[in-house]
Structure formats: C-alpha cells, structure tokens
C-alpha cells in the first residue's frame, strides 16, 4: 500500500457514508490522521486509531471551528480539508420554495465556505495545505430539476478558484472534483431505492456505468497528495465521460 499521505492531517466532512466515508478511509490507509465529521451519528463507526469523529451541522460556524480545532488540538496540524458534505434536491424551479433554496445553499455553499475559511486561517499560519471541494457535473452542465443543487455546486466551483488565487502564494492549494452519477445513498428519502435509481443512469455515460464512491475517493486522495503539487484552482471532471457527449 502506498502511504502517500504519511503524517498528514485531514478533515473530511460528510464522512458517514458514500464518497465521504470512502475518502476518510482511503486517506487513513495512505497514512493520514483524519477528523471525520457528519450530521449523522453513524460517523462514529469510523473511529479508530488515527481517525477521530465529530457530529455537527456543517452549515453552522461552530461546527466548522470545532472541526478544525479538533484536528489542531488532537493531531497538531491541518494539512488537508475535504469539503464533501452536501445535500441534493430534485424539483422543478417553479415548485421550489425559498425554504428549499436556503436549505440546500446553507449546506452546500455556506458549509463549504465556513470550513474553507477556518481551514485557510489555520493553514496560512502553518505550512500551508490543500483543500479539495466536492462539486458536481451540474456545476458545468445543466440538468432539469436541479436549480438549487446546480447553483450551489457552481458556487463551490468558483469558491475553489478564488481560494487558489488568494492564497496560492501562502502555500494553500484548492481544487475541486466534479463527480458524475455515483452510486450512493444521497437520494435516500427521495426515492424508494437510491442506489438502484442512480445505477440506472449507467447507460447515459460513455463508460457504460455509474461511479462508485471509491472512484471519487481516489481522485480526492491524489488532489490531496504532493503528487498534484502543481495543480490548483481547477475542477477535475470525474463523470464517466458524461460531459464529453
């Protein structure tokens, strides 16, 4: 096993399931010490030597502060932030309420902003660091019924670029990954079988399948590692070729 992240310290949000869980485990396997956070108590299942867990709402300033402080106090540094936590909403624009809009933006856009802000504050007084934000293919292309989700992911894509430009000369890199359809539980409570519903989109991708959480975790791990040291301010499309069509 390649330990490309030996002695690095990472915070991973939305780590209870899906991409976040796969990422937290992969970073740990590659040598990082990890603070894994989520709104769900299930995140505590990840707790082990080298992984500590925290529950909280990422849209709240206090959660962002606690996440970064926990990394600094427990492991003595912060090298990596993975802003993965998010929520979706599939609804036509005319059927959306202000509450719908605010709820998704609070998690996806504000939550990413808050954690990035606190991470950058820690990184610029240390030895720099890396931020990897999880956007989406809808940050680049449009799909029906995704108005607020697409807008929030577009905000993440642009925030990533601004962080890269503002803090590159202070040792901070920021990149985003834009997953296509990934087989996770993100539609839980929206459709009867989230994984089966998402898997059904496989034929729409040139590769003929949807992605798995580990597919995206691999890219996040690369972006978080020294191997990507000349990459910043970019968004990596990881969509099985969907946006090439």
N, C-alpha and C positions, 0 to 999 in steps of 0.2 A: 504494500500500500504506500503511495506517495504522500509524504507528510509535508505538503507544500505550504501549510499554514502553521507550522510549528511555532508555539509560543505566542501566536496572535490571539487577540481577544475580540470577540464578536458579539453583537446584539442582533438577534433575529426576531422580528415581530410576526405575529400570526403563525406561531410555531406549533400550534396544537394539531394541525392536520395539513394534508396536501403539500404544496410547494414549500411552505414554511417548515414543516416537520422534516421533510426530506433534506432541506438545506441545513437546518440545525444539526442533524445527524451527520451529514456529509462534511461540514466544516469541522465538527468534532473529530471525526475519523481521520481528518487530514491534519490534526494537530492543534486546532484552535480550542480555546476555552470559550464557552458560549453562555450568554444570558438569553434564554428562550422565553418570550413573552406571548401572552394571548389573553383574550377576554374569557376564554373557556378554561375551567379548572383542569380539563384534560391535559393541558400543557405540562402539569406536574408529573405526568407519566414519563417525561423525558429526563427528569432529574437523575443525575448520576455523577460520578467523579468527573469534574471538568464541565458539567452542564448544570447551571442553576436556573430556576424558573421563577416567573413572576406573572401574576394575573392583574389585568387592568385594561381600561378603555383607552386605546391609543389616541383617541380624539381629545383626551384631557391632558393639559400641560403637566400635571403632576405625574402621570404615568410616564411621559417622556423623560422627565427629570429623574424619576426613580430608576428607570431602565439604565440610563447612562451612569448614574451614581452607583448603581449596584455593580456594574462592570468595573468601575474605577476602584471602588472600595474592596471588592472581592478579589479581583484579578490584577489590580494595579495599573490598568491601561485600557484604552479603547482604540482598536485598530480598524475595526470593520463594523459598519452598520448595514443590515439588510432590511429595508423597508418593504416587507412583504404583505402585511395585514391589509385586508380590504374587504369590501362587500360589493355585491352587484345588484342590479335591478333591471328587469326586462319589462318595459312598459312604454307604450306609445307616448310621445311628448304631450299630447293634448289630455291624456289621462293622468298625468303626473301632478302631484300637489307640491306646494312649497316645502312641506314637511318631507316629502320624498326626496326632493333635491337636496335639502340641507342635511338629511341623514346620511346620504351617500358621500356628499362632499366633506362632511365632518370626519368621516373615517379615512377615505382615500386621499383627499387633498390635504386637509388640515392635519391629520395624523402623520402623514409623511413629512410635512413641513415641520411640525413640532419636534419629531425625532431627529430630523436632519439638523435643525437648529441647535439642539442640545449636543448632538454628536460633533458638529463642527466646532462648537465652543470648546469642547474637550480636546479635539484633535489639533487645533491651532496652537494650543499651549503645550502640546506634547510633540510627538514626532510625525505628525500628520496622520493620514488614514484614508480609508476607502469607503465610499457609500455606494451601495447597489440598490437601486429602486426598482420595484416590480411594476411595470406599466402594463400594456396590453396591445395587441394588434389594433384595437379600436382607437388607439392614440394616433394611428396613422391612416386607417381606412374606416369608412362608415358602415355600420350595420343598423338595420331597423331596430327600434325599441331599445336603444342603448344610450339615449341622450345624456343622462346624467353620468352614467358609468364612463362613457367615452370622454365626456368633458373632464371628469376627474382624472382619468388616466392621461389625457392630454396635458393637464396641469402638472402631473408628475413628470412627464417627459420634458417640459420646459423648465421646471424647477431644477431638474438634473443638470441641464445645460448651464443655468445661472450659477449653481454651486461650483461647477467645474471652472467657470470663468472667474468668479470672485475669489476662489480660494486655491486655485492651482499653484500659485506662487508661494503658498504657505503649506504645501505638502499634502493637500487634500485632493483626491480624485473622486469623481462622481460619474457613474454610468447607470444606464437603465437596461433592463431586459424586457422585451415585449413578447410574452407568450401568446401563442395561438390558443386553440381549444385544448385544454388539459383535463384529463380525466380525474376529477376531484369531487369533493362533496359541496362545492361552492353553491350549487343550486338546491341544496337541502332546504326543505320547507317551501320551495317554489314549484318543484316538480316531484313526481312520485319517486323516481329513481334517478338521482343526479348523475351518477356515473354512466348508466346506460344511455341517458339522454345525450350526454356530452360525447360518449363514444360513437353515437350515431352520426356525428359530423365528420367521421374519418374520411369518407369518400370525397369530401369537399377539399381535402388537402392533397397536393401533388404526391406526398409520400404515402397516401392511402390510409393514414391512421391519425388519430389524435395523439397528443403528447402525454407523457407520464410525468409526475412530479420530479422524478429523478433527472429527467431530461433538462428541466429548467435549473435544478439544483447544480448540475454540472457546470452550466454557464455562469451561474452566480459565483460558484467556487472559483472559476477561472478569473472572473472580473475582480474578485476579492483578493486574488493572489498576485505576487510580484511578476508573474508571467504576463500580466496585462499592464505593466508599468507605464507604457506609452499610450494607453487608452484613457481618455477622459472626455466627458461631455457628449457621449454617444449613446445611441439606443440600439441594442442588438435584437434583431428580429429572430425569434425562435418559434416559428409558426408552421413548420412542416411545409413551407413553400406557399402558404395561402396568399401572401401579399405579392407573390411573383406572378399570379394569374392575371 
